[in-house]
Amino acid sequence: MKNKKIKSFFGGILLAVASVYAQNPPEITSLIMEGLLPEPQTLVSFPKQMGIHPNEINGFYLKGKAEIPFGLSYFTDKSQVKESKGSILLELTRKVTNVEGYELNVTKDGVKLKARTQKGLFYGMMTLEQMAKYADELNAEIPACQIKDAPNSTYRALHIDLKHHIDKKEYMYQILDKMASYKLNAAIVEFEDKIKYDSYPQIGAPQAWSIDEWKDWCEYAYKLHIEISPLIQGIGHADFILKHEEMKTLRENPKSDWVCCPSNEDYYRVQFGLYEDAIRATPHGKYLHVGGDEVGTLGICPLCKKRGLNALELQMDWLKRVSDYAVKHGRTPVFWDDMVFKQVGLYAAILDQISPEQVDSVWNVHLPELNKHIRSFPKEVVYMRWQYGNANQPGNKKALKWYYDNGLRVMGATAAQTTYAMMPLGGFVENIRSFQIARKEVPVEGVLCTAWDDASPLFDTFWPGFIAHAQYSWNNQKEMNKKEFNRRYRMAEFGCGAASLDDFRPLLESTFSLWETGLLDEGVRRSLYRTGGKFKVMSLPGEEKGEWTHKYQQRINEARKGVLKTLRVNEMLTNYRRKAIRNTYSLQVFECINELTGYTAELLVALSDYDCKRDFVSRNNLLACIRKFDVIRENMEHVYSQTRVLDQPAGYKLPMNHHAHLAIQTANSDWMFLYEIKFLQELTTYLKCLNNE
C-alpha cells in the first residue's frame, strides 16, 4: 500500500459506503490487511468476495476439544453457539504442523480457525481481533482472506527490569495483556528486591509483592501463553543484597556492595534461598537467569586469593555451582556471557567495538586462551550473547558460532532501552531486527529483548521496541523496513486514523541533546557512570549585560530552535489525540516528556533575554518561567503515578550505586529532575541576591 494513497484517502471522508454491510472499498481492505502486527507469514486477500462485518459475528462454534481462548479483548461477549452463519469455528487438528501455528479463513458466512494446539488458536484469535478492531473503527467488514501463519522463533521474550522501581499492579497485568496481543510468549523478570523473600525478608523492599502475588501474576501470564522466568543477580549487580548490614560479610570487596565473594559458603546459602523463593514465585517458569554480567572485581578477597584461581576460573566455578542448583530444581540456567569474553581479552571484539578488519586478528590472538577454559563451561547453561547494537556484525556472529561449534546452548539479547533517560532514543528497530537476521546464519534458541532500568523510563516508552521485537521474532522472512513498521505501529497502538500521521518521535528525540546537557558545564544526564555521578550546573550571568549570552551563544541558538521544536511536537501530539481511539495514556506520557525536555530550551531563552535586557519585563518573564517548572513536574508526576509507584517507601535503604544509575540518585522522584532542581535553586538564589542589592 502506498502512503500517498492512504494520506489522500484519510484527507477526505474516512469511509463512504451505502450500507454497513457493503463490500469494502479497496483502500479499506488494504489498510486492514496491511496493518497487522506481527505480519502473518502468508496472507491471501480475496477482494472480489464479501467479508463479514464484526457485528455479524454471533459466537464460537467449538469442534473437538477446542476451547474459547482466555484473554480475548474484542470478542469477549461471544459465547458458544451452534454452527451457523456468522460463527467462529475453532478446531484443533494435527493437519496444522506448527504447535503455535494456525490457519484462518474469513468469508461472508463466518470465520474458520484451525490450529494444532490451544496456543495456536489463541494466536489466530489475536490476528482476528486485530482485524476486527480495525474493521470496527472503519465501520467496515473484516475482509475475505486466508492466513497461514506460524512464528519463526519459538522464544519471543521481553525483559522486565524492576531494579529501581515497581509499577502498579493493574499496570503489570496490562503489560501481559499487550504482550499477548502481539504474540510475545515469554518474559524474564529481573526482580532484585521486588519480591518479599521468605528466606531473607530484609532483602525484599517494603513495597515488594509477596510470593503469592507474583504467583497470581504468573498464573495470569500462563493463561495468556506467556512463560515467566526470574532473573536473580548474585555474583555481580548484588547491591540489593550487599547493601544490608547483615550481608556485608558476603562482599568480595568490603568497601563495595556490588560483588559477592564466590568463595564464601555463606553467600551460597543466601543466593540459593533467593533462588528458591523466586522459583516459587514463577511456578511455570522454564529458566532461572542467574545474571553474571559486569562483575568487575573477583579474586581480591582473602578467601579467593587462597584458592589461587584467576577471575575467569572463579566465575566459571560460581557458574557451575548456581547452574547445578537450577538444574536440580527443574530450571534451565541462563547466564550473561560478557565476562567470559572480557576476561580473555575479547570483549571489544564480540561487541564489535573495533573495526570489522580488526575482529579476525584480535579473535585469533585471544581464542586459544578462551579455548583453554572450554571444559569449565557447564553444558546445561544457556549462554546469553547480548549485543544491543547491530547484532549482524562479525564479532557477535563469531561469538555465536563459537558456542555452536563447541556444542553449547546460546540465546541472543537485543534491547529496546539501554541507559536513556525519559525514553529510548533511536527506536532500536534496526538493531532489534538485526539479531533475527544474524540467527539465520547461526542458530540460537531465541532472543530476549531487554529494557534496562538504569534511568528508569516509563514502561510505555518501550513499546515501539518491544513491538518491533514481536514483529521480527515472529516473522523474519518478510522485509518490513523501519518506515513500514512505524506506520503499522501507529495504527495498532493509536488507531487507523494515526496510520498516515507523521512520526512525532524523531522530532521529540532531537530535543534531548540540549536537555541532556543544556543546564550543565560538566556531566551528562543519563550516563552518570562516566563521571561517577558528579555534575556541575552552568554558570550564571555576571554584571555585564549580554556577556553570559555571548559565552553560551551556541547553546542559546540551539535553545531557540528547541522552543520551536517543542511547539511543533505539541501540535503533532494534539493531532494524534484527535485521531487516537486507544492508548491515549501513552500520548499523555509523551506530552509530559515533551514539556520537560522543552523546558530546558525555554528556560535558557528566558535567561538569555534577561541577561541582555536586565529590565522589569524580562525579569518577570524569567520568574514566570522558573515557576512553570513546578507545574511541569506536578503534571508529569500525576501522569506517571497512574501506572508507577514513584517514590521509594520510608526506610528504604539506597545502595552505594556502583554504576551511578540515574534512577537511584534519590529515594524520592527528584532524580527525574536532578539538573533542573539544582540549576533553579542557584538561579532563584541569584535573582534574590540581585533584588536585595
C-alpha positions as CSV (number, residue, x, y, z in Angstrom):
1,M,0.0,0.0,0.0
2,K,1.4,3.4,-1.0
3,N,1.5,6.1,1.7
4,K,0.3,8.8,-0.8
5,K,-2.9,6.8,-1.4
6,I,-3.5,6.4,2.3
7,K,-2.9,10.1,3.1
8,S,-5.2,11.1,0.2
9,F,-7.8,8.6,1.5
10,F,-7.7,10.0,5.0
11,G,-7.5,13.5,3.7
12,G,-11.2,13.2,2.6
13,I,-14.0,11.3,4.1
14,L,-12.8,8.3,6.3
15,L,-15.4,6.0,4.9
16,A,-18.2,6.4,2.3
17,V,-20.3,3.3,2.0
18,A,-24.0,3.0,1.3
19,S,-24.5,0.3,3.9
20,V,-22.8,-1.0,7.0
21,Y,-22.6,-4.4,5.3
22,A,-21.4,-3.3,1.8
23,Q,-18.2,-4.6,0.4
24,N,-15.1,-2.6,1.4
25,P,-13.5,-0.1,-0.9
26,P,-10.1,-1.4,-2.0
27,E,-8.3,1.1,0.2
28,I,-10.1,-0.1,3.3
29,T,-9.3,-3.8,2.6
30,S,-5.6,-2.9,2.0
31,L,-5.5,-0.8,5.2
32,I,-6.8,-3.6,7.3
33,M,-4.7,-6.4,5.7
34,E,-1.5,-4.3,5.7
35,G,-1.9,-3.1,9.3
36,L,-1.3,-6.4,11.1
37,L,1.5,-6.7,13.7
38,P,3.2,-9.1,13.7
39,E,2.7,-9.6,10.0
40,P,1.4,-13.1,9.1
41,Q,3.7,-15.4,7.1
42,T,1.1,-15.9,4.4
43,L,-1.9,-13.7,3.8
44,V,-4.1,-14.0,0.7
45,S,-6.9,-11.5,0.3
46,F,-10.0,-12.1,-1.9
47,P,-11.0,-8.6,-2.9
48,K,-13.9,-9.7,-5.1
49,Q,-15.5,-11.6,-2.3
50,M,-17.6,-10.2,0.6
51,G,-16.1,-10.4,4.0
52,I,-18.0,-10.2,7.3
53,H,-18.7,-7.2,9.5
54,P,-17.7,-7.7,13.1
55,N,-21.3,-7.0,14.2
56,E,-22.4,-10.1,12.2
57,I,-20.3,-12.5,14.3
58,N,-22.6,-14.1,16.8
59,G,-20.4,-16.5,18.7
60,F,-18.0,-19.5,18.8
61,Y,-18.6,-23.0,17.4
62,L,-16.2,-25.5,19.0
63,K,-15.1,-28.6,17.2
64,G,-13.5,-31.5,19.1
65,K,-11.5,-30.4,22.2
66,A,-11.1,-26.8,21.1
67,E,-11.8,-24.1,23.8
68,I,-12.6,-20.4,23.6
69,P,-9.2,-18.8,24.3
70,F,-8.7,-16.9,27.5
71,G,-7.8,-13.2,27.3
72,L,-9.8,-12.0,24.3
73,S,-10.4,-8.2,24.3
74,Y,-12.7,-7.7,21.3
75,F,-14.9,-10.9,21.2
76,T,-15.4,-11.0,25.0
77,D,-19.2,-11.1,24.7
78,K,-19.3,-14.0,22.3
79,S,-20.2,-17.3,23.9
80,Q,-20.5,-20.8,22.4
81,V,-23.3,-21.2,19.8
82,K,-24.3,-23.8,17.3
83,E,-22.5,-23.7,13.9
84,S,-24.3,-21.1,11.9
85,K,-23.7,-18.2,9.6
86,G,-21.6,-15.7,11.5
87,S,-20.0,-18.1,13.9
88,I,-16.3,-18.5,14.5
89,L,-15.4,-22.2,14.1
90,L,-12.5,-23.2,16.4
91,E,-10.9,-26.5,15.6
92,L,-7.9,-28.5,16.8
93,T,-6.3,-30.6,14.1
94,R,-3.0,-32.3,13.5
95,K,-3.1,-31.0,9.9
96,V,-1.6,-27.8,11.2
97,T,2.0,-28.9,11.9
98,N,3.5,-26.0,14.0
99,V,2.4,-26.1,17.7
100,E,2.0,-22.3,17.6
101,G,0.7,-22.1,14.1
102,Y,-2.8,-21.5,12.8
103,E,-4.9,-21.3,9.6
104,L,-7.6,-18.6,9.5
105,N,-10.3,-18.2,6.8
106,V,-12.7,-15.3,6.7
107,T,-15.8,-15.3,4.4
108,K,-19.1,-13.7,4.3
109,D,-20.5,-16.7,6.2
110,G,-18.2,-16.6,9.1
111,V,-14.7,-17.5,10.3
112,K,-12.9,-20.8,10.4
113,L,-9.8,-21.0,12.6
114,K,-7.8,-24.2,12.8
115,A,-4.7,-24.9,14.9
116,R,-2.7,-27.9,16.3
117,T,-2.9,-26.6,19.9
118,Q,-4.9,-24.3,22.0
119,K,-1.9,-21.9,21.8
120,G,-2.3,-21.7,18.0
121,L,-6.0,-21.0,18.4
122,F,-5.1,-18.1,20.8
123,Y,-2.6,-16.6,18.3
124,G,-5.2,-16.9,15.5
125,M,-7.7,-15.1,17.6
126,M,-5.2,-12.3,18.3
127,T,-4.9,-11.8,14.5
128,L,-8.7,-11.9,14.0
129,E,-9.2,-9.5,16.9
130,Q,-6.8,-7.1,15.4
131,M,-8.6,-7.2,12.0
132,A,-12.0,-6.9,13.8
133,K,-10.8,-3.8,15.7
134,Y,-9.6,-2.1,12.5
135,A,-12.9,-3.0,10.7
136,D,-14.9,-1.7,13.6
137,E,-13.1,1.6,13.6
138,L,-13.7,2.0,9.9
139,N,-17.3,0.7,10.0
140,A,-16.2,-1.9,7.5
141,E,-16.2,-5.7,7.1
142,I,-13.3,-8.0,8.0
143,P,-12.0,-8.7,4.5
144,A,-12.4,-12.1,3.0
145,C,-9.0,-13.7,3.3
146,Q,-6.9,-16.8,4.1
147,I,-4.0,-16.6,6.6
148,K,-1.5,-19.4,7.2
149,D,0.8,-18.4,10.0
150,A,3.4,-19.6,12.5
151,P,6.4,-18.0,14.2
152,N,10.0,-18.2,13.1
153,S,11.2,-18.1,16.7
154,T,9.7,-20.2,19.5
155,Y,11.0,-18.0,22.3
156,R,9.9,-14.4,21.9
157,A,10.7,-12.8,25.3
158,L,10.8,-9.4,27.0
159,H,13.0,-8.3,29.8
160,I,11.2,-6.6,32.7
161,D,13.7,-4.8,34.9
162,L,12.5,-3.9,38.4
163,K,15.8,-2.7,39.8
164,H,14.8,0.8,40.8
165,H,11.0,0.9,40.6
166,I,7.9,-1.2,40.6
167,D,4.8,-0.5,38.6
168,K,1.3,-0.6,39.9
169,K,-0.4,-4.0,40.0
170,E,-3.1,-3.2,37.4
171,Y,-0.5,-1.9,35.0
172,M,1.6,-5.1,35.4
173,Y,-1.4,-7.1,34.3
174,Q,-1.9,-4.7,31.4
175,I,1.6,-5.4,30.3
176,L,0.8,-9.1,30.0
177,D,-2.4,-8.3,28.0
178,K,-0.4,-6.3,25.5
179,M,2.4,-8.8,25.2
180,A,-0.2,-11.5,24.4
181,S,-1.9,-9.3,21.8
182,Y,1.4,-9.1,19.9
183,K,2.1,-12.8,20.3
184,L,5.1,-12.4,22.7
185,N,5.3,-15.6,24.7
186,A,7.8,-15.1,27.5
187,A,9.3,-12.6,30.0
188,I,12.4,-12.7,32.1
189,V,11.7,-10.5,35.2
190,E,14.7,-9.0,36.9
191,F,13.2,-9.0,40.4
192,E,16.1,-7.7,42.6
193,D,14.3,-6.6,45.8
194,K,10.7,-6.6,44.5
195,I,9.9,-10.0,46.0
196,K,9.1,-10.3,49.7
197,Y,11.6,-13.1,50.1
198,D,10.6,-15.6,52.8
199,S,14.2,-16.8,53.2
200,Y,15.7,-13.4,53.8
201,P,12.9,-10.8,54.5
202,Q,15.3,-7.9,54.9
203,I,16.2,-8.1,51.2
204,G,12.7,-7.5,49.9
205,A,11.8,-3.8,49.6
206,P,8.9,-2.5,51.7
207,Q,6.7,-2.1,48.5
208,A,7.7,-5.6,47.1
209,W,5.0,-8.0,46.1
210,S,4.6,-11.2,48.1
211,I,5.5,-14.6,46.6
212,D,1.7,-15.3,46.3
213,E,1.1,-12.0,44.5
214,W,3.8,-12.8,41.9
215,K,2.4,-16.4,41.6
216,D,-1.0,-14.9,40.7
217,W,0.5,-12.6,38.1
218,C,2.4,-15.6,36.6
219,E,-0.7,-17.7,36.5
220,Y,-2.4,-15.0,34.6
221,A,0.5,-14.9,32.2
222,Y,0.3,-18.6,31.8
223,K,-3.3,-18.4,30.7
224,L,-2.1,-15.9,28.0
225,H,0.6,-18.4,26.9
226,I,3.3,-16.3,28.4
227,E,6.0,-18.1,30.4
228,I,7.6,-16.0,33.2
229,S,11.1,-16.8,34.4
230,P,13.1,-15.0,37.1
231,L,16.4,-13.2,36.9
232,I,18.1,-13.0,40.3
233,Q,21.5,-11.4,40.3
234,G,24.2,-12.6,42.6
235,I,27.9,-12.5,41.9
236,G,27.6,-9.1,40.4
237,H,24.9,-6.4,40.5
238,A,24.4,-7.6,44.1
239,D,23.9,-4.3,45.8
240,F,20.3,-5.1,46.6
241,I,21.7,-7.9,48.8
242,L,25.0,-6.5,50.0
243,K,23.8,-3.0,51.0
244,H,22.3,-4.6,54.1
245,E,24.4,-4.5,57.2
246,E,23.9,-8.2,57.9
247,M,25.1,-9.1,54.4
248,K,28.3,-7.1,54.3
249,T,30.4,-10.2,55.2
250,L,29.5,-11.7,51.8
251,R,31.2,-8.9,49.9
252,E,34.2,-9.5,47.7
253,N,35.4,-6.0,48.4
254,P,34.3,-4.8,51.9
255,K,34.1,-1.2,50.6
256,S,31.7,-2.1,47.8
257,D,28.2,-3.6,47.7
258,W,28.5,-4.7,44.0
259,V,30.1,-8.2,44.0
260,C,29.6,-11.2,46.2
261,C,32.5,-13.4,47.2
262,P,32.2,-16.7,45.2
263,S,34.4,-18.5,47.7
264,N,32.2,-17.8,50.7
265,E,29.8,-20.7,51.5
266,D,27.5,-18.3,53.5
267,Y,27.0,-16.4,50.2
268,Y,25.6,-19.6,48.5
269,R,23.2,-20.1,51.3
270,V,21.7,-16.7,50.7
271,Q,21.8,-17.0,47.0
272,F,20.1,-20.3,46.9
273,G,17.4,-19.1,49.4
274,L,16.6,-16.2,47.0
275,Y,16.5,-18.6,44.0
276,E,14.1,-20.9,45.9
277,D,11.7,-18.0,46.6
278,A,11.9,-16.8,43.0
279,I,11.2,-20.2,41.6
280,R,8.2,-20.5,43.9
281,A,7.0,-17.1,42.7
282,T,7.2,-18.1,39.0
283,P,5.6,-21.6,39.0
284,H,5.5,-22.1,35.2
285,G,9.0,-20.7,34.5
286,K,11.3,-22.7,32.3
287,Y,14.5,-20.8,33.2
288,L,16.5,-19.4,36.1
289,H,18.5,-16.5,34.8
290,V,21.5,-16.2,37.2
291,G,22.9,-12.9,35.8
292,G,26.7,-12.9,36.0
293,D,27.4,-9.8,34.0
294,E,29.7,-6.8,34.8
295,V,31.3,-8.5,37.8
296,G,34.4,-6.3,37.6
297,T,36.4,-7.4,40.6
298,L,37.0,-11.1,41.5
299,G,39.9,-12.7,43.3
300,I,40.8,-9.8,45.6
301,C,39.4,-11.1,49.0
302,P,41.4,-13.4,51.2
303,L,39.2,-16.4,50.6
304,C,39.5,-16.1,46.8
305,K,43.3,-15.4,46.9
306,K,43.7,-18.5,49.0
307,R,42.2,-20.6,46.2
308,G,44.8,-19.4,43.6
309,L,42.2,-19.1,40.8
310,N,42.1,-16.2,38.3
311,A,38.9,-14.2,37.8
312,L,37.6,-16.3,34.9
313,E,38.2,-19.5,36.8
314,L,36.4,-18.1,39.9
315,Q,33.4,-17.0,37.8
316,M,33.1,-20.4,36.0
317,D,33.3,-22.2,39.3
318,W,30.5,-20.0,40.6
319,L,28.5,-20.7,37.4
320,K,28.9,-24.4,37.9
321,R,27.5,-24.1,41.5
322,V,24.5,-22.0,40.6
323,S,23.7,-23.9,37.4
324,D,23.7,-27.2,39.3
325,Y,21.2,-25.7,41.7
326,A,19.0,-24.5,38.8
327,V,19.0,-27.9,37.1
328,K,18.3,-29.7,40.4
329,H,15.2,-27.5,40.9
330,G,13.9,-28.1,37.4
331,R,15.1,-24.9,35.7
332,T,17.5,-24.3,32.8
333,P,20.2,-21.8,33.9
334,V,20.7,-18.7,31.8
335,F,23.9,-16.6,32.1
336,W,25.0,-13.2,30.7
337,D,28.2,-14.1,28.8
338,D,30.1,-10.8,28.7
339,M,32.7,-11.5,31.4
340,V,33.7,-14.8,29.8
341,F,35.0,-12.9,26.8
342,K,36.2,-9.9,28.8
343,Q,38.5,-12.0,31.0
344,V,40.3,-13.3,27.9
345,G,40.6,-10.0,26.0
346,L,37.7,-10.5,23.5
347,Y,35.2,-8.0,25.0
348,A,35.7,-5.3,22.3
349,A,35.7,-7.9,19.6
350,I,32.4,-9.6,20.5
351,L,30.7,-6.3,21.0
352,D,32.1,-5.0,17.7
353,Q,33.7,-2.0,19.4
354,I,36.6,-2.4,17.0
355,S,36.6,-2.2,13.2
356,P,35.5,-5.4,11.3
357,E,39.0,-5.6,9.9
358,Q,40.5,-5.9,13.4
359,V,38.0,-8.5,14.6
360,D,39.7,-11.5,13.0
361,S,43.2,-10.7,14.2
362,V,42.0,-9.9,17.8
363,W,39.9,-13.1,17.8
364,N,42.7,-15.3,16.6
365,V,45.1,-13.9,19.2
366,H,42.9,-14.5,22.2
367,L,40.9,-17.5,21.1
368,P,43.5,-20.0,22.4
369,E,43.0,-18.6,25.9
370,L,39.3,-18.9,25.6
371,N,39.5,-22.5,24.3
372,K,41.8,-23.4,27.2
373,H,38.8,-23.0,29.6
374,I,36.2,-24.7,27.4
375,R,35.8,-27.7,29.8
376,S,34.7,-25.3,32.6
377,F,31.7,-24.2,30.6
378,P,28.7,-26.1,32.0
379,K,26.7,-27.8,29.2
380,E,23.4,-27.2,30.9
381,V,23.7,-23.4,30.7
382,V,22.1,-21.2,28.1
383,Y,24.8,-18.6,27.3
384,M,23.0,-15.3,26.6
385,R,25.0,-13.3,24.0
386,W,23.9,-9.7,24.4
387,Q,24.5,-7.2,21.6
388,Y,22.4,-4.1,21.8
389,G,23.8,-2.6,18.6
390,N,23.9,-4.2,15.2
391,A,24.0,-8.0,16.0
392,N,24.8,-8.8,12.4
393,Q,28.4,-7.7,12.7
394,P,31.3,-10.1,12.5
395,G,32.4,-10.1,16.2
396,N,28.9,-11.0,17.5
397,K,28.5,-13.7,14.9
398,K,31.9,-15.2,15.7
399,A,30.9,-15.5,19.4
400,L,27.6,-17.1,18.4
401,K,29.4,-19.6,16.2
402,W,32.0,-20.4,18.8
403,Y,29.2,-21.5,21.2
404,Y,27.5,-23.5,18.4
405,D,30.8,-25.2,17.3
406,N,31.5,-26.2,20.9
407,G,28.1,-27.7,21.5
408,L,27.0,-25.0,23.9
409,R,23.5,-23.6,24.1
410,V,23.1,-19.9,23.2
411,M,20.4,-17.2,23.1
412,G,20.6,-13.7,21.9
413,A,19.7,-10.5,23.7
414,T,18.9,-7.2,22.0
415,A,17.5,-4.0,23.6
416,A,14.5,-1.7,23.4
417,Q,16.2,0.5,26.1
418,T,19.7,0.8,27.4
419,T,20.7,3.8,29.5
420,Y,18.5,6.6,28.1
421,A,16.6,8.9,30.4
422,M,12.9,9.5,30.0
423,M,12.6,7.4,26.8
424,P,14.7,5.3,24.5
425,L,16.2,7.2,21.6
426,G,16.7,6.0,18.0
427,G,13.9,3.5,18.1
428,F,16.2,0.4,18.1
429,V,14.1,-1.1,15.3
430,E,17.0,-1.9,13.0
431,N,19.1,-3.3,15.9
432,I,16.3,-5.5,17.1
433,R,15.7,-6.8,13.6
434,S,19.5,-7.4,13.2
435,F,19.5,-10.2,15.7
436,Q,16.8,-12.1,13.9
437,I,18.9,-11.8,10.7
438,A,22.1,-12.9,12.5
439,R,20.3,-16.0,13.8
440,K,19.6,-17.2,10.3
441,E,23.3,-17.9,9.9
442,V,23.9,-19.2,13.4
443,P,21.1,-21.0,15.2
444,V,20.1,-19.6,18.6
445,E,17.4,-20.8,21.0
446,G,15.6,-17.5,21.0
447,V,16.1,-13.7,21.5
448,L,15.4,-11.7,24.6
449,C,14.5,-8.0,24.1
450,T,15.9,-6.1,27.2
451,A,14.9,-2.8,28.6
452,W,17.2,-1.6,31.3
453,D,16.1,0.4,34.4
454,D,19.3,2.4,34.9
455,A,17.5,5.7,34.1
456,S,14.0,4.1,34.6
457,P,11.9,5.5,31.7
458,L,8.2,4.7,32.0
459,F,7.3,1.2,30.5
460,D,5.0,2.8,27.9
461,T,8.0,4.3,26.2
462,F,9.4,0.9,25.5
463,W,6.6,-0.5,23.4
464,P,7.9,0.6,20.0
465,G,11.0,-1.5,20.6
466,F,9.0,-4.4,22.2
467,I,6.5,-4.5,19.3
468,A,9.4,-4.4,16.8
469,H,10.7,-7.5,18.6
470,A,7.3,-9.1,18.4
471,Q,7.3,-8.4,14.6
472,Y,10.8,-9.7,13.8
473,S,10.8,-12.6,16.1
474,W,7.5,-13.9,14.8
475,N,8.2,-13.1,11.1
476,N,11.8,-12.6,10.0
477,Q,11.1,-13.7,6.4
478,K,9.3,-10.5,5.3
479,E,11.4,-7.4,4.6
480,M,9.5,-4.9,6.7
481,N,11.6,-1.7,6.9
482,K,11.5,0.8,9.7
483,K,9.2,3.2,8.0
484,E,6.6,0.5,7.3
485,F,6.9,-0.9,10.8
486,N,6.4,2.6,12.3
487,R,3.2,3.0,10.2
488,R,1.8,-0.3,11.4
489,Y,2.8,0.5,15.0
490,R,0.9,3.8,14.9
491,M,-2.1,2.1,13.5
492,A,-2.0,-0.8,16.0
493,E,-1.3,1.4,19.0
494,F,-3.4,4.5,18.4
495,G,-5.9,3.7,15.7
496,C,-6.4,3.5,11.9
497,G,-6.5,7.3,11.7
498,A,-3.0,7.5,13.0
499,A,-1.5,5.4,10.3
500,S,-1.0,8.3,7.9
501,L,0.3,10.7,10.6
502,D,3.9,11.8,10.7
503,D,6.0,10.1,13.4
504,F,6.5,12.6,16.2
505,R,9.3,10.7,17.9
506,P,12.3,11.8,15.7
507,L,11.5,15.4,16.3
508,L,10.9,14.8,20.0
509,E,14.2,12.9,20.3
510,S,16.0,15.8,18.6
511,T,15.3,17.9,21.7
512,F,17.1,15.5,24.0
513,S,20.7,16.6,23.2
514,L,20.0,20.0,24.8
515,W,18.0,18.6,27.6
516,E,20.8,16.1,28.5
517,T,23.5,18.7,29.0
518,G,21.9,22.2,28.4
519,L,22.0,23.2,32.1
520,L,25.4,21.8,32.7
521,D,29.0,22.9,32.4
522,E,30.2,19.4,33.3
523,G,28.4,16.0,33.3
524,V,25.7,14.2,31.3
525,R,22.2,13.3,32.5
526,R,21.8,9.6,31.7
527,S,25.4,8.2,31.7
528,L,26.3,9.2,35.2
529,Y,28.8,6.4,35.4
530,R,31.1,8.4,33.1
531,T,31.6,11.0,35.9
532,G,30.8,8.9,38.9
533,G,27.5,10.7,39.4
534,K,29.2,14.1,39.6
535,F,28.0,17.1,37.6
536,K,28.3,20.9,37.6
537,V,25.5,23.2,36.5
538,M,26.3,26.1,34.2
539,S,27.4,29.4,35.5
540,L,25.0,32.4,35.8
541,P,25.2,35.9,34.3
542,G,27.7,38.3,35.7
543,E,27.4,42.1,36.0
544,E,27.9,42.9,32.3
545,K,24.8,42.7,30.1
546,G,25.0,40.0,27.4
547,E,28.3,38.5,28.5
548,W,26.7,35.3,29.6
549,T,24.7,35.0,26.4
550,H,27.8,35.5,24.4
551,K,29.6,32.8,26.4
552,Y,26.8,30.3,25.7
553,Q,25.8,31.6,22.3
554,Q,25.8,28.3,20.6
555,R,23.7,26.8,23.3
556,I,21.2,29.7,23.2
557,N,20.9,29.3,19.5
558,E,20.1,25.7,19.9
559,A,17.6,26.6,22.7
560,R,15.7,29.0,20.4
561,K,15.4,26.2,17.8
562,G,14.4,23.8,20.7
563,V,11.4,26.0,21.7
564,L,10.1,25.8,18.1
565,K,10.6,22.1,18.1
566,T,8.7,21.6,21.3
567,L,5.8,23.6,19.9
568,R,5.8,21.5,16.8
569,V,5.9,18.2,18.7
570,N,3.0,19.5,20.8
571,E,1.0,20.2,17.7
572,M,1.7,16.7,16.4
573,L,0.7,15.1,19.6
574,T,-2.5,17.2,19.7
575,N,-3.2,15.8,16.2
576,Y,-2.6,12.3,17.5
577,R,-5.0,13.0,20.3
578,R,-7.7,13.9,17.8
579,K,-7.1,10.7,15.8
580,A,-6.4,8.2,18.6
581,I,-9.1,5.9,19.8
582,R,-6.8,3.9,22.2
583,N,-3.7,4.2,24.3
584,T,-4.2,7.9,24.9
585,Y,-2.3,7.4,28.2
586,S,0.9,6.8,26.1
587,L,0.3,10.1,24.4
588,Q,0.0,11.8,27.8
589,V,3.3,10.3,28.7
590,F,5.0,11.7,25.5
591,E,3.3,15.1,26.1
592,C,4.9,15.2,29.6
593,I,8.3,14.3,28.2
594,N,8.0,17.0,25.5
595,E,7.1,19.6,28.2
596,L,10.1,18.6,30.3
597,T,12.7,18.4,27.6
598,G,11.4,21.6,26.0
599,Y,11.6,23.4,29.4
600,T,15.4,23.5,29.2
601,A,15.2,25.4,25.9
602,E,12.5,27.7,27.2
603,L,14.5,28.5,30.4
604,L,17.7,29.2,28.6
605,V,16.0,31.6,26.2
606,A,14.3,33.4,29.1
607,L,17.6,33.7,31.0
608,S,19.4,35.0,27.9
609,D,16.7,37.6,27.3
610,Y,17.0,38.7,30.9
611,D,20.9,38.7,30.6
612,C,20.7,41.0,27.6
613,K,18.0,43.4,28.8
614,R,18.0,43.4,32.7
615,D,14.7,45.1,32.8
616,F,11.4,44.6,34.7
617,V,9.7,42.7,31.9
618,S,12.5,40.2,31.1
619,R,12.9,39.6,34.9
620,N,9.2,38.8,35.3
621,N,9.3,36.6,32.3
622,L,12.2,34.7,33.8
623,L,10.5,34.4,37.2
624,A,7.4,33.1,35.5
625,C,9.5,30.5,33.6
626,I,11.0,29.4,36.9
627,R,7.6,28.9,38.4
628,K,6.5,27.0,35.4
629,F,8.8,24.1,36.4
630,D,6.6,23.2,39.4
631,V,3.6,22.9,37.1
632,I,5.5,20.7,34.6
633,R,6.8,18.5,37.5
634,E,3.4,18.2,39.1
635,N,1.8,17.2,35.8
636,M,4.4,14.7,35.0
637,E,4.2,13.1,38.4
638,H,0.4,13.0,38.2
639,V,0.6,11.1,34.8
640,Y,3.4,8.8,35.8
641,S,1.8,7.9,39.2
642,Q,-1.2,6.4,37.3
643,T,1.0,3.4,36.5
644,R,4.1,3.6,38.7
645,V,5.0,3.9,42.4
646,L,7.1,7.0,42.1
647,D,8.9,7.3,45.5
648,Q,10.8,4.7,47.5
649,P,8.9,3.9,50.7
650,A,10.0,5.3,54.1
651,G,13.0,3.4,55.4
652,Y,14.2,2.2,52.0
653,K,18.0,1.9,52.0
654,L,19.7,3.2,48.9
655,P,22.6,1.1,47.5
656,M,26.1,2.6,47.1
657,N,25.2,3.0,43.4
658,H,28.4,1.4,41.9
659,H,27.3,2.2,38.3
660,A,25.9,5.7,39.3
661,H,22.4,4.9,37.9
662,L,20.3,8.0,37.5
663,A,17.2,6.3,38.9
664,I,18.7,5.6,42.3
665,Q,20.2,9.0,42.9
666,T,17.4,9.9,45.3
667,A,14.8,8.0,47.2
668,N,12.0,10.3,46.0
669,S,11.3,11.4,42.4
670,D,13.9,14.2,42.5
671,W,16.2,12.1,40.3
672,M,13.9,12.7,37.4
673,F,14.6,16.4,37.6
674,L,18.0,16.4,39.1
675,Y,19.6,19.1,37.0
676,E,16.5,21.3,36.8
677,I,16.2,21.3,40.6
678,K,19.9,22.2,41.2
679,F,20.0,24.9,38.5
680,L,16.8,26.5,39.5
681,Q,17.9,26.6,43.1
682,E,21.0,28.5,42.1
683,L,19.1,30.7,39.7
684,T,16.5,31.6,42.3
685,T,19.2,32.5,44.9
686,Y,21.0,34.6,42.2
687,L,17.9,36.6,41.4
688,K,17.1,37.1,45.1
689,C,20.6,38.4,45.8
690,L,20.2,40.9,42.9
691,N,16.9,42.0,44.2
692,N,18.3,42.6,47.7
693,E,21.1,44.7,46.1
